């Protein structure tokens, strides 16, 4: 039962200062492959994307000079792709990885207070960039991208879009995601076009006063799982009366004894 007392309490939370909702399309982005995947695209040009997933994302916030309170939010997505081709009459799957990058300017306010916490790492691994950082916190919410197109091209036929080189991709990510990537001097290249939806926001720690009630103890008790009788469960279901009743035609005048004209039936299966 819930308590009846209400009081004003102070909570420590985050206040959103600015946010944006974005729909971004990336055309012809370079896809990095393993040695196995590179050998496949060197022998075939018929490739399709079975699925793609955001494997990792990095977010950085940098102040904009001569524009106090505004920050540039840089987001880099690492997207893994599950690809498929047909070789010798049999489907063959392989994986790839591509990098997307987005920049956005949002208002993050001005703050001169340095915040420290006992939850922070208090070891001797001192990093001056993290010491009481006064910048706002950048947050990104996204869903897995949508694959729009994919193509295999000769190395010199198309440059495409590339946000980083193969050696700039974290090895910890590739080792866990698809394996070691290669970037040969010769051979074909794979490019993909992706669409992605995201919500960006800048937030800062804030203390707010809110109205709160006393702690309430739940009334519901947990019930242990028991073996149920399927016939007993079926008998508790209501009889589907509507499924056995006739379907009325659209536009039919009910209750006045009139019949709809052929033009009012609109292709309905009812005929009389």
NUGUDO-743957 format. One line per field, with one value per residue: x, y, z of N, C-alpha, C in turn. Coordinates in steps of 0.001 Angstrom, whole numbers. Each point is the difference from the previous one (the first is absolute). Layout:
N
n.c1: [X ...]
n.c2: [Y ...]
n.c3: [Z ...]
ca.c1: [X ...]
ca.c2: [Y ...]
ca.c3: [Z ...]
c.c1: [X ...]
c.c2: [Y ...]
c.c3: [Z ...]
% end
This chain:
272
n.c1: [843 -406 1030 -549 1161 19 1172 715 578 1292 32 967 -126 -443 370 -952 1101 319 -818 206 -896 795 -27 1023 427 678 479 72 -229 1290 -34 510 805 -263 1049 -846 -481 1271 303 -1100 180 1178 -907 -725 -1008 -565 -189 -560 -679 334 909 -265 1041 -385 1273 289 57 712 3 247 305 -20 505 -911 1113 54 -491 2 125 612 -361 1097 -1038 1053 -734 614 -697 153 -258 -469 399 -1146 933 -568 562 -87 651 104 -1002 881 -872 676 62 160 914 -457 784 -872 465 -923 -1 -388 -209 -227 -577 203 -1007 1133 -230 158 1069 256 -983 1054 -415 157 262 -425 -985 677 797 345 306 1234 -927 760 -1163 802 -307 104 959 -1135 -268 98 300 -1058 -936 633 -1243 125 -1193 155 -441 -85 1024 -464 233 507 1301 517 1292 482 1115 585 1225 265 -1103 174 -35 -1267 -613 988 -469 590 1267 428 1200 -956 -478 -580 1162 -270 -464 983 803 -836 55 1067 1040 1223 75 -233 1048 -218 1183 -372 -873 -1177 -919 -475 -1121 -477 -1307 52 -1162 114 -786 28 204 405 727 5 636 -440 851 -1083 -271 -1021 -968 -412 -1287 132 -427 -503 987 -376 -640 466 -1232 554 -362 1250 -387 249 875 -1204 -22 -345 -1312 429 -704 539 1162 -260 -447 1070 255 -287 -1263 670 -975 852 761 -1125 7 -1047 794 -194 -684 1084 -508 -162 -1225 412 -1049 167 414 930 198 1297 240 52 -163 -867 -50 583 -503 -970 338 -671 -844 -1059]
n.c2: [-1177 1028 756 695 -34 1300 68 1102 -717 -37 -67 -876 725 -176 1216 -271 508 -965 -199 -1035 -64 -990 193 -842 358 -1117 645 -1210 -602 144 -1254 -184 -880 -1241 -779 -693 1106 398 -1241 158 1277 -610 -899 894 485 -1189 1099 -531 939 -956 760 1025 277 926 -277 1254 932 971 727 1120 840 973 943 845 360 1045 -1101 778 -1136 85 -1237 -536 -711 -778 -654 -1084 -516 -1128 -242 -1126 -614 -642 -467 -64 -1034 -206 -1073 -357 883 406 347 1122 -100 1308 524 1207 1055 937 1201 488 1237 608 1239 490 1181 -78 529 214 1312 831 -668 635 -806 -402 -1121 -412 -1291 -584 61 1127 -316 -412 -831 -418 -617 1049 478 1019 -752 -930 826 -326 -779 1215 -827 266 -833 -589 -123 -1211 84 -1248 -322 -1284 245 652 -1179 982 -174 -870 259 -753 688 275 -280 178 -758 -106 1237 407 -334 579 -341 -1144 -223 -1076 580 888 -1120 130 -565 555 1002 50 -174 803 862 151 521 -387 1320 47 628 -934 37 -1235 -90 -583 952 -39 509 673 131 789 -247 1033 -368 1227 15 1266 27 1208 -493 567 -299 -333 892 -821 885 -1143 -143 -574 -1240 -421 -759 -634 -861 -762 50 -72 -1268 -425 -550 -1134 -357 -274 -1318 580 -150 -414 -1080 94 283 -1005 -629 676 -390 1242 -322 -223 661 1014 -1061 -297 1286 368 271 1185 316 631 942 -1217 391 -112 -831 423 -1282 915 -192 -226 1096 -549 1320 -248 -1103 754 -970 237 -1068 880 -904 662]
n.c3: [0 -709 344 989 666 -283 -605 129 -974 230 -1325 -198 -1104 -1224 -360 -885 -550 -845 -1013 -787 -968 -393 -1316 64 -1204 24 -1054 -491 1162 163 -418 1222 -574 390 165 752 551 106 303 733 407 99 374 672 -716 168 737 1060 669 848 571 801 763 881 -260 -313 941 -529 1107 -648 974 -916 802 -433 -594 816 539 1075 627 -1184 -313 -526 -337 185 -885 405 -1015 652 -1273 509 -1104 -108 -810 -1192 -577 -1287 413 -1268 -69 915 969 87 1321 178 789 289 -27 311 -267 821 -444 1109 -427 1202 -122 1314 681 671 -130 990 331 1138 385 677 -549 1262 -56 1127 -914 -192 -1004 1218 -1000 -166 -730 174 -382 -358 -1042 959 336 601 -998 -565 -983 -738 321 -1004 -402 -496 -549 -368 -1190 -253 -808 -1060 -533 -753 -104 -859 -175 -970 246 -1161 367 -1285 -22 1320 507 -228 1128 648 1208 -271 244 -629 42 -264 -483 1188 293 1188 -764 -886 1044 656 -1023 -796 621 -324 -200 -1302 -531 -919 -608 -229 -1004 94 13 1240 -529 1031 -219 1068 571 824 1004 522 1307 -126 1090 549 1043 1119 993 673 945 85 303 516 -282 1169 -144 1156 393 -1084 766 -966 -522 -1199 136 -37 -1137 624 -932 -483 -70 -1122 191 -1204 327 1206 -588 -847 1081 367 -1254 -375 -238 -1138 602 29 245 665 304 -792 -1025 559 -1114 -451 774 581 -280 1241 152 -1279 -154 -240 -1295 97 -704 -1244 -208 1031 -740 -937 -764 888 708 756 -302 -527]
ca.c1: [-843 784 -121 -814 754 696 963 872 1337 985 592 1124 -324 559 -921 247 71 -336 -92 -393 -422 636 -139 1195 237 1407 75 1251 998 919 -165 1244 -271 1073 633 -996 -949 669 114 -1321 -378 906 -478 -1406 -516 -1390 12 -1134 127 -1015 -306 1067 -169 972 801 580 -170 770 -585 895 -589 1036 -572 171 641 -701 -1447 -84 -1168 -296 989 -104 -155 511 -428 555 -633 653 -1128 331 -941 -53 -123 -223 160 -245 1187 -148 -1368 -246 161 1182 -79 1227 -252 779 -152 101 40 -784 321 -986 309 -1167 237 -1091 262 274 107 1317 190 1356 168 603 -730 731 -851 691 -210 1007 1223 924 1338 1043 -64 -550 -229 -451 -1200 -1173 57 -1033 -382 -1091 -831 -1226 62 -691 -700 -539 -908 -124 -439 858 -197 -737 832 -702 588 1358 614 1406 644 1448 696 167 -1221 -845 629 -998 122 768 200 1248 712 -161 815 -548 -1099 542 191 -861 -1326 7 247 -1236 -1122 94 1348 981 -366 1086 -158 1026 279 -690 -1250 -1238 -434 -1437 -590 -1378 -742 -763 -817 -5 -757 677 -368 1179 -311 1019 -584 894 -539 -859 -732 -1373 -963 -1191 -938 134 -794 735 242 -1165 279 -917 -1059 5 939 431 -658 896 -449 -588 -401 -1391 -789 -385 -1457 -557 248 -884 -1373 -131 -81 -1339 -382 180 -1283 158 565 -1060 -1034 236 688 -791 659 207 -1037 -1335 -852 -559 -1115 -1046 -608 437 1148 944 69 1239 1163 406 544 1460 760 -215 -405 -1407 -910 -1345]
ca.c2: [1177 1214 949 1173 1231 540 1018 472 -549 394 -1139 293 -616 719 909 89 1396 102 -1316 21 -1266 27 -1090 167 -972 -75 -655 -602 -20 -1139 -1131 -739 -1428 -911 -608 -876 832 627 -1003 -206 1093 -17 -1005 211 1355 -129 -26 655 177 -730 740 866 277 907 -769 906 1417 920 1342 1025 1336 1027 1356 791 1269 1267 -221 -569 -811 -951 -1071 -909 -1395 -878 -1382 -961 -1309 -1162 -833 -1295 -423 -1401 35 -1296 -91 -1336 -479 -1396 -437 -150 1267 112 1171 562 1198 1203 1078 1344 1065 1193 1109 1085 1161 841 1092 128 899 -742 865 326 -461 160 -871 -1306 -1010 -1210 -945 -1177 -1097 77 -765 788 -570 936 207 1348 510 1384 289 -418 571 1014 512 975 -88 -785 -1410 -304 -1285 -376 -1142 -363 -1350 -585 654 -652 -142 522 -581 -508 -174 -388 807 -93 896 1331 497 757 294 -126 789 -731 860 -373 -1073 -1309 -102 860 -698 -694 -1431 -714 -95 -942 -1357 -527 116 -811 -510 945 600 168 1090 -301 1021 -374 -723 772 622 -105 1241 -169 1209 -287 1034 -204 944 215 1121 519 976 443 84 314 -372 1025 -358 461 -240 -674 -500 -1448 -676 -958 -1278 -886 -1433 -598 -879 -1244 -1023 -852 -1304 -978 -559 -1322 -657 340 -925 738 -4 936 1333 204 220 1363 950 373 -529 1069 209 868 -748 -769 899 497 1283 1033 726 1425 901 -573 660 -1000 391 740 -869 314 -741 897 -59 -683 892 172 -1230 180 -1234 -899 -1328 -230 106 -390]
ca.c3: [0 -105 1078 -286 156 -1160 370 -1065 177 -1005 -688 -893 -1279 -1145 -672 -1436 -418 -1417 -635 -1408 -592 -1313 -972 -821 -1066 -376 -1302 -485 1065 -149 907 193 42 367 -1169 -621 -729 -1136 -1061 -598 -903 -1149 -954 -346 213 426 1462 656 1446 757 1215 514 1425 609 945 996 -323 833 51 545 102 -64 -29 -1215 334 -254 67 1338 311 -1067 -95 -1139 388 -1051 236 -960 94 -591 -420 -583 -1028 -389 -1454 -637 -1443 -549 -704 -367 250 1438 720 849 871 554 798 -265 981 -553 1000 -307 900 -27 830 255 943 960 1120 1217 1160 535 1368 506 1159 -243 760 346 714 524 -936 -1051 219 828 -95 -420 -1446 -117 -1349 189 -785 758 1342 211 -1313 75 -1198 176 -373 -1247 6 -1308 -81 -1407 -341 -1028 -1299 -1074 -1193 -1168 -1206 147 -1314 -80 -1037 -130 924 -558 -627 917 1278 1045 1224 1006 1158 654 -676 631 1205 1042 670 1182 -189 939 -605 -1118 489 569 -933 -1224 -223 -528 -1276 -960 -966 -1011 -1010 -1228 205 31 1246 259 499 445 373 1210 625 1447 817 1275 860 688 1046 943 1335 1105 1310 592 1203 -167 1073 -507 995 122 1024 802 -670 7 -55 -981 484 -760 405 -1106 -42 -630 -1271 136 -1234 -283 -802 -1213 -176 971 -533 -1152 472 516 -1110 -441 -1310 -1007 -669 -1168 -1115 -645 -497 -1341 -102 -653 -1078 262 -486 96 976 880 853 -686 -991 -1360 -503 -670 -1449 -436 67 1386 557 11 -158 1124 -442 318 -1130 367]
c.c1: [881 -212 -766 797 709 917 821 1415 886 619 1125 -231 704 -1091 389 -68 -368 2 -426 -380 445 -309 1123 130 1465 99 1415 1121 836 -267 1326 -329 1183 618 -977 -1001 617 143 -1337 -326 962 -472 -1456 -388 -1444 -35 -1255 237 -1144 -414 1183 -346 1082 753 575 -190 839 -582 1018 -680 1134 -651 303 563 -871 -1522 -288 -1299 -338 1164 -246 -4 424 -307 604 -620 888 -1088 530 -1106 122 -354 -156 214 -261 1204 -167 -1386 -342 197 1212 -89 1395 -345 911 -268 183 -103 -790 337 -990 456 -1243 368 -1236 418 164 154 1441 74 1451 289 611 -637 893 -923 833 -193 1026 1221 1005 1415 981 20 -665 -101 -535 -1248 -1267 -58 -1027 -462 -1221 -910 -1272 206 -808 -573 -601 -901 -225 -551 931 -300 -832 904 -800 535 1403 557 1465 622 1490 660 102 -1255 -790 739 -973 288 693 313 1268 640 -140 778 -481 -1184 566 83 -858 -1395 -26 205 -1270 -1131 134 1375 905 -402 1230 -338 1056 161 -725 -1289 -1190 -249 -1517 -491 -1470 -597 -934 -813 -128 -781 690 -604 1251 -434 1245 -662 1092 -612 -794 -667 -1390 -822 -1262 -879 53 -896 901 145 -1217 453 -967 -1024 51 1078 364 -639 941 -607 -491 -333 -1486 -645 -450 -1503 -671 195 -926 -1422 -195 -104 -1446 -265 96 -1264 157 555 -1068 -1102 365 658 -863 804 232 -1121 -1393 -783 -693 -1167 -1079 -592 416 1218 944 -64 1282 1221 500 668 1528 771 -191 -522 -1463 -833 -1385 -943]
c.c2: [1229 917 1231 1294 413 1108 386 -472 484 -1257 490 -752 768 839 116 1464 193 -1403 180 -1405 4 -1260 189 -1140 83 -817 -496 121 -1273 -1052 -747 -1469 -754 -576 -908 812 666 -980 -226 1111 125 -972 190 1442 -11 -210 694 41 -735 747 844 402 965 -779 876 1424 822 1405 941 1359 1012 1379 704 1365 1176 -176 -715 -778 -1031 -978 -815 -1433 -876 -1443 -878 -1372 -1050 -1036 -1290 -418 -1497 -59 -1408 119 -1435 -401 -1490 -539 -184 1338 -43 1293 433 1328 1143 1044 1337 1017 1192 1080 1132 1103 873 1041 157 948 -823 852 245 -460 106 -919 -1322 -1016 -1216 -899 -1160 -1212 0 -827 870 -557 1060 219 1342 405 1420 330 -344 630 1119 631 898 -47 -785 -1433 -208 -1406 -232 -1212 -314 -1405 -529 615 -853 -32 402 -576 -480 -247 -383 737 -308 1047 1418 599 915 191 -156 912 -843 950 -351 -1126 -1292 -96 905 -632 -770 -1509 -805 -189 -1037 -1437 -626 -37 -945 -613 1069 473 165 1168 -182 1130 -287 -739 937 598 -79 1300 -249 1366 -354 1212 -293 1118 134 1189 398 982 315 199 279 -492 1157 -566 633 -337 -595 -401 -1517 -507 -925 -1306 -902 -1444 -636 -907 -1371 -942 -864 -1376 -988 -561 -1423 -557 244 -1070 727 33 954 1431 298 306 1397 1042 263 -571 1117 228 812 -748 -767 883 470 1359 983 677 1442 817 -562 697 -1063 586 749 -795 275 -816 962 -175 -689 882 174 -1239 11 -1296 -979 -1334 -281 214 -461 135]
c.c3: [0 1178 -430 65 -1274 483 -1222 284 -1136 -596 -902 -1303 -1115 -649 -1473 -424 -1465 -590 -1446 -433 -1456 -791 -1019 -997 -414 -1287 -281 1029 -134 1079 70 263 578 -1278 -740 -816 -1217 -1158 -694 -983 -1173 -1078 -405 283 488 1509 514 1500 682 1257 416 1426 464 1073 1106 -476 964 -133 625 -70 55 -46 -1312 387 -426 -56 1314 182 -1056 -152 -1261 504 -1183 369 -1087 275 -667 -273 -616 -964 -240 -1483 -556 -1500 -431 -842 -273 263 1453 685 917 796 434 662 -417 1066 -701 1124 -516 1013 -199 940 120 1045 872 1110 1270 1233 406 1443 407 1177 -443 937 202 814 503 -900 -1127 371 740 -34 -487 -1503 -274 -1458 132 -797 768 1379 142 -1289 113 -1217 297 -481 -1277 30 -1379 174 -1476 -127 -1083 -1361 -955 -1229 -1228 -1302 318 -1393 155 -1175 -48 888 -540 -568 909 1310 1162 1177 1051 1148 768 -796 796 1308 1127 732 1188 -220 970 -576 -1115 469 548 -1010 -1185 -209 -585 -1393 -880 -918 -1084 -999 -1311 348 44 1375 101 621 318 304 1145 417 1479 680 1355 728 774 1071 824 1349 1028 1305 596 1244 -84 1229 -603 1173 14 1112 801 -763 145 -136 -984 659 -660 523 -1202 127 -669 -1272 215 -1376 -228 -868 -1256 -216 979 -464 -1166 449 565 -1102 -381 -1384 -1033 -816 -1273 -1204 -774 -565 -1397 18 -758 -1088 404 -609 98 1095 828 778 -720 -1144 -1417 -351 -714 -1496 -412 95 1409 568 4 -109 1131 -507 277 -1250 436 -1173]
% end
